[in-house]
Amino acid sequence: MLSNMERRTERKKRTRQKVLGAARQVVAEQGFIATTAREVAAAAEVSVGTVFLHFPTMAQLAETLLDEMVEEALAQVGEGPEGGDLIEHLLSVSSALYDAYRANPELSRHVVSASLFEAAPGGPSQRRMAEFQAWVSTRVEAAVAAGQIEPVPAPEAFMSFFALYFGVLVMGLREEVEAAGQLDLLGRLLRHTFRAAARS
């Protein structure tokens, strides 16, 4: 039997999911920029205060919506096999992420631009980044152990990868690179970067 606290926690969780579902629906119909907290509240059949209780700003709501898309994309890719080619691992994950961002470019542009300076401490973007860094670091360490690349500190390897990944992502969101060209460009840049690391 659930305690009163457990029931409240469960009710809060259901309400949050209801708000997120309503936000997804409203954003799909009219885009994020045109979406207001009042419209989300009406679609969720809750008060505006309830929306802000769960998501204090519309930016945090947008960040959470995009993070759900990213989580789904990463789940489809999975961990991938241990070992294997480092670049292929990185490109496989990048492909899934680029597809997720491309699915809702307006929301993606909003969140990406806001995340540079306005991301909520401890929010979904920061948590996802920490998970992503750990995943990449594990792959880099495996590649070093397998002799694919010369020893390179995992944090530096992650920073190099992420700078390239993010740059190509932004180019795609700006429509400076077509979808088909994003992975090709990233692959060339990564191969050049990790070859350089192997020679150093």
DADA-V17180 format. One line per field, one symbol per residue. burial: 1 if it has 9 or more other ideal C-beta (glycine too) atoms within 8 Angstrom, else 0. A space follows every 10 residues. Layout:
burial = ???
This chain:
burial = 0000001001 0100110111 1111111000 0100101011 1011010001 1101100111 1111111111 1111001000 0000011011 1111111111 1101011111 1101100011 0010111100 0110111011 1111000010 0101001101 1101100111 1110001000 0110111011 1011001000
